[in-house]
Amino acid sequence: MKVEELSILLVEPSPTQIKLIQRHLTEAGVGHVEGVHSGEEALALMTGYVPDLVVSAMYLPDMTAPELVAALRRNPGWAGVGFMLVSSETDIHTLEPLRQAGILAILPKPFDHEHLRRALRSTADYLDPAAAVPVAFQDLRVLVVDDSTTSRKHMARTLNALGIDHVLTAQDGMEAVDLVERHLFDLVVTDLHMPELDGQGLVEHIRRRMGNASMPILMVTSEQSQARLASVEQAGVSAICDKPFDLQHLREILWRVLDEG
């Protein structure tokens, strides 16, 4: 899919901001943008028009962006709709539910035009699984580990978009341990914060108890503590990727860790 083919629903309470963001989207090549001012307006419109991407502010008159995402995810017909946040909000705890929900991008206000272009390109790639699928990815067996059902589904869809069809999932580190001991995987993609056994514990189990030093392990996390991330790296993770992640960036990380593995 090309960026010009994207249909976008813009949800923004400020008429001035709607005009400004619409102009940026048009300049980036997007051909179809609908603008509404509230979450309920967006949900009502989507009963007859399902966009490829919802671009929303954090705070709407009737709900917040996390509440809007939750409403979208509850409707199976909207499961494939991407979500992008445009907000000046920087509080880690406020943004965390959106990161866990598997949104495609978080852009600041004001945002850099090139940052918007990259986010739109990543969205177009995510929505078109047939585009530029590397042959090397097609036969990979991947385990995705995350205690969030939404995050697991989002990561599985993202891997599918990269041409990886053989994906198993686990809801925590303990379930993942059982799977890696019984099955052969080419790659493990894991969250950090999970009950029972977290991502670092899973990495340590694979590297030390199983003695597997070569299996590529990618950690996808919103963790901001450099000390904690350094501890994860010491445990033997192959790479760390932020939430939300850019599809092209994820593709490059996969090439690197698989080549090193």
C-alpha atoms as a printed R data frame, in Angstrom:
    type eleno elety resid chain resno       x       y      z
1   ATOM     1    CA   MET     A     1   0.000   0.000  0.000
2   ATOM     2    CA   LYS     A     2   1.146   3.544 -0.775
3   ATOM     3    CA   VAL     A     3   0.806   6.459  1.626
4   ATOM     4    CA   GLU     A     4  -1.438   8.163 -0.953
5   ATOM     5    CA   GLU     A     5  -3.893   5.266 -0.646
6   ATOM     6    CA   LEU     A     6  -4.347   5.606  3.120
7   ATOM     7    CA   SER     A     7  -7.731   6.710  4.434
8   ATOM     8    CA   ILE     A     8  -7.394   8.533  7.756
9   ATOM     9    CA   LEU     A     9  -9.862   9.538 10.460
10  ATOM    10    CA   LEU     A    10  -8.547  12.513 12.442
11  ATOM    11    CA   VAL     A    11  -9.993  12.975 15.954
12  ATOM    12    CA   GLU     A    12  -9.111  16.369 17.430
13  ATOM    13    CA   PRO     A    13 -11.248  18.749 19.558
14  ATOM    14    CA   SER     A    14  -9.597  21.913 18.221
15  ATOM    15    CA   PRO     A    15 -10.822  23.113 14.773
16  ATOM    16    CA   THR     A    16  -7.517  24.929 14.312
17  ATOM    17    CA   GLN     A    17  -5.505  21.783 15.046
18  ATOM    18    CA   ILE     A    18  -7.698  19.744 12.685
19  ATOM    19    CA   LYS     A    19  -6.921  22.145  9.835
20  ATOM    20    CA   LEU     A    20  -3.203  22.169 10.690
21  ATOM    21    CA   ILE     A    21  -2.855  18.374 10.926
22  ATOM    22    CA   GLN     A    22  -4.991  17.868  7.801
23  ATOM    23    CA   ARG     A    23  -2.623  20.165  5.925
24  ATOM    24    CA   HIS     A    24   0.410  18.186  7.122
25  ATOM    25    CA   LEU     A    25  -1.259  14.904  6.112
26  ATOM    26    CA   THR     A    26  -2.115  16.297  2.674
27  ATOM    27    CA   GLU     A    27   1.447  17.554  2.204
28  ATOM    28    CA   ALA     A    28   2.682  14.068  3.160
29  ATOM    29    CA   GLY     A    29   0.637  12.655  0.289
30  ATOM    30    CA   VAL     A    30  -2.470  11.341  2.063
31  ATOM    31    CA   GLY     A    31  -5.474  11.605 -0.246
32  ATOM    32    CA   HIS     A    32  -8.417  11.051  2.100
33  ATOM    33    CA   VAL     A    33  -8.759  12.575  5.579
34  ATOM    34    CA   GLU     A    34 -11.984  12.850  7.596
35  ATOM    35    CA   GLY     A    35 -11.992  15.078 10.685
36  ATOM    36    CA   VAL     A    36 -14.195  14.842 13.791
37  ATOM    37    CA   HIS     A    37 -14.037  16.497 17.210
38  ATOM    38    CA   SER     A    38 -14.885  13.712 19.688
39  ATOM    39    CA   GLY     A    39 -14.519  10.012 20.349
40  ATOM    40    CA   GLU     A    40 -18.248   9.341 20.011
41  ATOM    41    CA   GLU     A    41 -18.295  11.120 16.645
42  ATOM    42    CA   ALA     A    42 -15.410   8.923 15.514
43  ATOM    43    CA   LEU     A    43 -17.090   5.703 16.637
44  ATOM    44    CA   ALA     A    44 -20.397   6.724 15.035
45  ATOM    45    CA   LEU     A    45 -18.695   7.554 11.739
46  ATOM    46    CA   MET     A    46 -16.853   4.236 11.750
47  ATOM    47    CA   THR     A    47 -20.104   2.269 11.729
48  ATOM    48    CA   GLY     A    48 -20.297   3.145  8.040
49  ATOM    49    CA   TYR     A    49 -16.725   4.115  7.178
50  ATOM    50    CA   VAL     A    50 -13.727   2.146  8.407
51  ATOM    51    CA   PRO     A    51 -10.454   4.058  7.906
52  ATOM    52    CA   ASP     A    52  -6.993   2.541  7.615
53  ATOM    53    CA   LEU     A    53  -5.701   4.756 10.413
54  ATOM    54    CA   VAL     A    54  -7.123   6.799 13.281
55  ATOM    55    CA   VAL     A    55  -5.009   9.817 14.250
56  ATOM    56    CA   SER     A    56  -6.121  11.187 17.607
57  ATOM    57    CA   ALA     A    57  -5.341  13.703 20.309
58  ATOM    58    CA   MET     A    58  -4.867  12.371 23.842
59  ATOM    59    CA   TYR     A    59  -7.687  14.323 25.484
60  ATOM    60    CA   LEU     A    60 -11.072  14.479 23.749
61  ATOM    61    CA   PRO     A    61 -14.265  16.102 25.097
62  ATOM    62    CA   ASP     A    62 -15.867  12.743 25.924
63  ATOM    63    CA   MET     A    63 -12.981  10.316 26.395
64  ATOM    64    CA   THR     A    64  -9.215   9.880 26.327
65  ATOM    65    CA   ALA     A    65  -7.151   8.273 23.574
66  ATOM    66    CA   PRO     A    66  -6.680   5.031 25.589
67  ATOM    67    CA   GLU     A    67 -10.469   4.796 25.970
68  ATOM    68    CA   LEU     A    68 -10.924   5.342 22.230
69  ATOM    69    CA   VAL     A    69  -8.367   2.637 21.435
70  ATOM    70    CA   ALA     A    70 -10.120   0.256 23.838
71  ATOM    71    CA   ALA     A    71 -13.439   0.913 22.078
72  ATOM    72    CA   LEU     A    72 -11.832   0.210 18.703
73  ATOM    73    CA   ARG     A    73 -10.271  -3.029 19.915
74  ATOM    74    CA   ARG     A    74 -13.614  -4.298 21.259
75  ATOM    75    CA   ASN     A    75 -15.085  -4.305 17.751
76  ATOM    76    CA   PRO     A    76 -13.736  -7.226 15.648
77  ATOM    77    CA   GLY     A    77 -14.499  -5.279 12.476
78  ATOM    78    CA   TRP     A    78 -12.035  -2.587 13.513
79  ATOM    79    CA   ALA     A    79  -9.232  -4.916 14.612
80  ATOM    80    CA   GLY     A    80  -7.034  -3.994 11.659
81  ATOM    81    CA   VAL     A    81  -7.399  -0.224 12.038
82  ATOM    82    CA   GLY     A    82  -4.115   1.432 12.967
83  ATOM    83    CA   PHE     A    83  -3.882   4.124 15.650
84  ATOM    84    CA   MET     A    84  -1.523   7.089 15.929
85  ATOM    85    CA   LEU     A    85  -1.394   9.567 18.819
86  ATOM    86    CA   VAL     A    86  -0.570  13.246 18.290
87  ATOM    87    CA   SER     A    87  -0.149  14.853 21.698
88  ATOM    88    CA   SER     A    88   2.060  17.035 23.869
89  ATOM    89    CA   GLU     A    89   1.574  14.511 26.703
90  ATOM    90    CA   THR     A    90   4.913  13.167 27.959
91  ATOM    91    CA   ASP     A    91   3.966  11.420 31.217
92  ATOM    92    CA   ILE     A    92   5.210   7.824 31.000
93  ATOM    93    CA   HIS     A    93   2.354   6.351 33.034
94  ATOM    94    CA   THR     A    94  -0.285   8.164 30.984
95  ATOM    95    CA   LEU     A    95   1.194   6.933 27.708
96  ATOM    96    CA   GLU     A    96   1.784   3.363 28.898
97  ATOM    97    CA   PRO     A    97  -1.744   2.015 28.123
98  ATOM    98    CA   LEU     A    98  -1.342   3.198 24.535
99  ATOM    99    CA   ARG     A    99   2.089   1.616 24.185
100 ATOM   100    CA   GLN     A   100   0.688  -1.659 25.511
101 ATOM   101    CA   ALA     A   101  -2.275  -1.451 23.118
102 ATOM   102    CA   GLY     A   102   0.064  -1.708 20.147
103 ATOM   103    CA   ILE     A   103  -0.476   1.699 18.554
104 ATOM   104    CA   LEU     A   104   1.650   2.475 15.516
105 ATOM   105    CA   ALA     A   105   3.203   5.794 16.533
106 ATOM   106    CA   ILE     A   106   3.256   8.601 19.082
107 ATOM   107    CA   LEU     A   107   3.963  12.045 17.621
108 ATOM   108    CA   PRO     A   108   4.566  15.119 19.795
109 ATOM   109    CA   LYS     A   109   2.816  18.465 19.384
110 ATOM   110    CA   PRO     A   110   4.200  20.198 17.450
111 ATOM   111    CA   PHE     A   111   5.577  17.315 15.389
112 ATOM   112    CA   ASP     A   112   8.365  17.167 12.862
113 ATOM   113    CA   HIS     A   113   7.045  16.734  9.305
114 ATOM   114    CA   GLU     A   114   9.644  14.073  8.505
115 ATOM   115    CA   HIS     A   115   8.625  12.140 11.629
116 ATOM   116    CA   LEU     A   116   5.041  12.158 10.316
117 ATOM   117    CA   ARG     A   117   6.177  10.890  6.919
118 ATOM   118    CA   ARG     A   118   8.049   7.975  8.530
119 ATOM   119    CA   ALA     A   119   5.038   7.101 10.678
120 ATOM   120    CA   LEU     A   120   2.735   7.118  7.641
121 ATOM   121    CA   ARG     A   121   5.170   4.988  5.662
122 ATOM   122    CA   SER     A   122   5.332   2.499  8.533
123 ATOM   123    CA   THR     A   123   1.522   2.439  8.689
124 ATOM   124    CA   ALA     A   124   1.260   1.734  4.971
125 ATOM   125    CA   ASP     A   125   3.782  -1.109  5.299
126 ATOM   126    CA   TYR     A   126   1.920  -2.550  8.291
127 ATOM   127    CA   LEU     A   127  -1.388  -2.542  6.414
128 ATOM   128    CA   ASP     A   128   0.051  -4.242  3.318
129 ATOM   129    CA   PRO     A   129   1.440  -7.694  4.278
130 ATOM   130    CA   ALA     A   130   2.335  -8.480  0.666
131 ATOM   131    CA   ALA     A   131   4.712  -5.544  0.307
132 ATOM   132    CA   ALA     A   132   8.458  -6.188  0.330
133 ATOM   133    CA   VAL     A   133   8.403  -9.474  2.251
134 ATOM   134    CA   PRO     A   134  11.979 -10.743  2.700
135 ATOM   135    CA   VAL     A   135  12.310 -14.380  1.637
136 ATOM   136    CA   ALA     A   136  14.591 -14.972  4.637
137 ATOM   137    CA   PHE     A   137  11.697 -14.246  7.012
138 ATOM   138    CA   GLN     A   138   9.115 -16.582  5.510
139 ATOM   139    CA   ASP     A   139  10.150 -19.820  7.223
140 ATOM   140    CA   LEU     A   140  11.047 -18.347 10.616
141 ATOM   141    CA   ARG     A   141   9.477 -19.875 13.719
142 ATOM   142    CA   VAL     A   142   8.852 -17.110 16.250
143 ATOM   143    CA   LEU     A   143   7.609 -17.094 19.844
144 ATOM   144    CA   VAL     A   144   5.893 -13.894 21.032
145 ATOM   145    CA   VAL     A   145   5.677 -13.438 24.821
146 ATOM   146    CA   ASP     A   146   3.517 -10.714 26.400
147 ATOM   147    CA   ASP     A   147   0.957 -10.662 29.206
148 ATOM   148    CA   SER     A   148  -1.205  -8.222 27.224
149 ATOM   149    CA   THR     A   149  -3.553  -9.972 24.790
150 ATOM   150    CA   THR     A   150  -3.729  -6.818 22.673
151 ATOM   151    CA   SER     A   151   0.063  -6.533 22.509
152 ATOM   152    CA   ARG     A   152   0.441 -10.208 21.560
153 ATOM   153    CA   LYS     A   153  -2.069  -9.845 18.736
154 ATOM   154    CA   HIS     A   154  -0.457  -6.627 17.531
155 ATOM   155    CA   MET     A   155   3.022  -8.150 17.470
156 ATOM   156    CA   ALA     A   156   1.747 -11.266 15.693
157 ATOM   157    CA   ARG     A   157   0.052  -9.095 13.041
158 ATOM   158    CA   THR     A   158   3.223  -7.040 12.664
159 ATOM   159    CA   LEU     A   159   5.345 -10.156 12.175
160 ATOM   160    CA   ASN     A   160   2.786 -11.411  9.659
161 ATOM   161    CA   ALA     A   161   3.152  -8.095  7.821
162 ATOM   162    CA   LEU     A   162   6.892  -8.800  7.609
163 ATOM   163    CA   GLY     A   163   6.171 -12.187  6.034
164 ATOM   164    CA   ILE     A   164   6.537 -14.285  9.192
165 ATOM   165    CA   ASP     A   165   3.598 -16.679  9.392
166 ATOM   166    CA   HIS     A   166   4.833 -19.265 11.913
167 ATOM   167    CA   VAL     A   167   4.106 -17.428 15.173
168 ATOM   168    CA   LEU     A   168   3.260 -18.960 18.546
169 ATOM   169    CA   THR     A   169   2.335 -16.855 21.578
170 ATOM   170    CA   ALA     A   170   2.732 -17.114 25.353
171 ATOM   171    CA   GLN     A   171   1.094 -14.936 28.005
172 ATOM   172    CA   ASP     A   172   4.021 -14.891 30.447
173 ATOM   173    CA   GLY     A   173   7.566 -16.084 30.988
174 ATOM   174    CA   MET     A   174   6.563 -19.388 32.600
175 ATOM   175    CA   GLU     A   175   4.435 -20.413 29.623
176 ATOM   176    CA   ALA     A   176   7.258 -19.319 27.329
177 ATOM   177    CA   VAL     A   177   9.767 -21.498 29.222
178 ATOM   178    CA   ASP     A   178   7.547 -24.521 28.632
179 ATOM   179    CA   LEU     A   179   7.308 -23.740 24.912
180 ATOM   180    CA   VAL     A   180  11.016 -23.074 24.296
181 ATOM   181    CA   GLU     A   181  11.896 -26.320 26.068
182 ATOM   182    CA   ARG     A   182   9.512 -28.319 23.853
183 ATOM   183    CA   HIS     A   183   9.815 -26.515 20.507
184 ATOM   184    CA   LEU     A   184  12.580 -25.134 18.327
185 ATOM   185    CA   PHE     A   185  12.297 -21.405 17.607
186 ATOM   186    CA   ASP     A   186  14.386 -19.169 15.365
187 ATOM   187    CA   LEU     A   187  13.494 -16.057 17.366
188 ATOM   188    CA   VAL     A   188  11.871 -15.069 20.671
189 ATOM   189    CA   VAL     A   189  10.170 -11.659 20.936
190 ATOM   190    CA   THR     A   190   9.314 -10.797 24.541
191 ATOM   191    CA   ASP     A   191   7.931  -8.028 26.721
192 ATOM   192    CA   LEU     A   192   9.861  -7.089 29.870
193 ATOM   193    CA   HIS     A   193   7.212  -6.598 32.555
194 ATOM   194    CA   MET     A   194   5.123  -9.762 33.064
195 ATOM   195    CA   PRO     A   195   3.751 -11.709 36.058
196 ATOM   196    CA   GLU     A   196   5.189 -15.048 37.205
197 ATOM   197    CA   LEU     A   197   8.423 -14.717 35.206
198 ATOM   198    CA   ASP     A   198   9.355 -11.455 33.498
199 ATOM   199    CA   GLY     A   199  11.239 -10.957 30.246
200 ATOM   200    CA   GLN     A   200  14.638 -10.723 31.908
201 ATOM   201    CA   GLY     A   201  13.982 -13.975 33.775
202 ATOM   202    CA   LEU     A   202  13.034 -15.630 30.493
203 ATOM   203    CA   VAL     A   203  16.254 -14.440 28.852
204 ATOM   204    CA   GLU     A   204  18.296 -15.730 31.792
205 ATOM   205    CA   HIS     A   205  16.531 -19.105 31.630
206 ATOM   206    CA   ILE     A   206  17.276 -19.492 27.919
207 ATOM   207    CA   ARG     A   207  20.889 -18.328 28.191
208 ATOM   208    CA   ARG     A   208  21.917 -20.000 31.467
209 ATOM   209    CA   ARG     A   209  19.638 -22.888 32.382
210 ATOM   210    CA   MET     A   210  19.154 -24.054 28.798
211 ATOM   211    CA   GLY     A   211  22.671 -23.052 27.759
212 ATOM   212    CA   ASN     A   212  21.371 -21.549 24.520
213 ATOM   213    CA   ALA     A   213  23.656 -18.655 23.687
214 ATOM   214    CA   SER     A   214  22.743 -18.399 20.004
215 ATOM   215    CA   MET     A   215  18.933 -18.039 19.909
216 ATOM   216    CA   PRO     A   216  18.083 -14.430 18.957
217 ATOM   217    CA   ILE     A   217  15.938 -12.748 21.641
218 ATOM   218    CA   LEU     A   218  14.331  -9.376 20.941
219 ATOM   219    CA   MET     A   219  12.839  -7.439 23.844
220 ATOM   220    CA   VAL     A   220  10.061  -4.963 22.987
221 ATOM   221    CA   THR     A   221   9.396  -2.692 25.951
222 ATOM   222    CA   SER     A   222   8.421   0.808 27.017
223 ATOM   223    CA   GLU     A   223  10.832   0.656 29.993
224 ATOM   224    CA   GLN     A   224  12.648   3.991 30.436
225 ATOM   225    CA   SER     A   225  15.064   3.131 33.249
226 ATOM   226    CA   GLN     A   226  18.568   2.911 31.797
227 ATOM   227    CA   ALA     A   227  19.729   0.876 34.794
228 ATOM   228    CA   ARG     A   228  17.000  -1.716 34.217
229 ATOM   229    CA   LEU     A   229  17.703  -1.851 30.483
230 ATOM   230    CA   ALA     A   230  21.419  -2.305 31.172
231 ATOM   231    CA   SER     A   231  20.556  -5.243 33.441
232 ATOM   232    CA   VAL     A   232  18.470  -6.764 30.641
233 ATOM   233    CA   GLU     A   233  21.358  -6.379 28.203
234 ATOM   234    CA   GLN     A   234  23.679  -8.093 30.684
235 ATOM   235    CA   ALA     A   235  21.244 -11.010 30.853
236 ATOM   236    CA   GLY     A   236  21.925 -11.682 27.186
237 ATOM   237    CA   VAL     A   237  19.136 -10.108 25.144
238 ATOM   238    CA   SER     A   238  20.060  -9.689 21.474
239 ATOM   239    CA   ALA     A   239  18.333  -6.322 20.969
240 ATOM   240    CA   ILE     A   240  15.860  -3.965 22.648
241 ATOM   241    CA   CYS     A   241  13.091  -2.186 20.738
242 ATOM   242    CA   ASP     A   242  10.853   0.605 22.062
243 ATOM   243    CA   LYS     A   243   7.049   0.579 22.170
244 ATOM   244    CA   PRO     A   244   5.585   1.750 19.870
245 ATOM   245    CA   PHE     A   245   8.015   0.706 17.151
246 ATOM   246    CA   ASP     A   246   8.503   1.721 13.555
247 ATOM   247    CA   LEU     A   247   7.965  -1.212 11.178
248 ATOM   248    CA   GLN     A   248  11.068  -0.449  9.119
249 ATOM   249    CA   HIS     A   249  13.142  -0.149 12.301
250 ATOM   250    CA   LEU     A   250  11.817  -3.513 13.492
251 ATOM   251    CA   ARG     A   251  12.660  -5.054 10.122
252 ATOM   252    CA   GLU     A   252  16.245  -3.753 10.394
253 ATOM   253    CA   ILE     A   253  16.592  -5.074 13.958
254 ATOM   254    CA   LEU     A   254  15.363  -8.503 12.868
255 ATOM   255    CA   TRP     A   255  17.888  -8.606 10.019
256 ATOM   256    CA   ARG     A   256  20.670  -7.756 12.471
257 ATOM   257    CA   VAL     A   257  19.794 -10.155 15.294
258 ATOM   258    CA   LEU     A   258  19.079 -13.030 12.904
259 ATOM   259    CA   ASP     A   259  22.371 -12.439 11.120
260 ATOM   260    CA   GLU     A   260  24.240 -12.379 14.436
261 ATOM   261    CA   GLY     A   261  22.359 -15.455 15.664
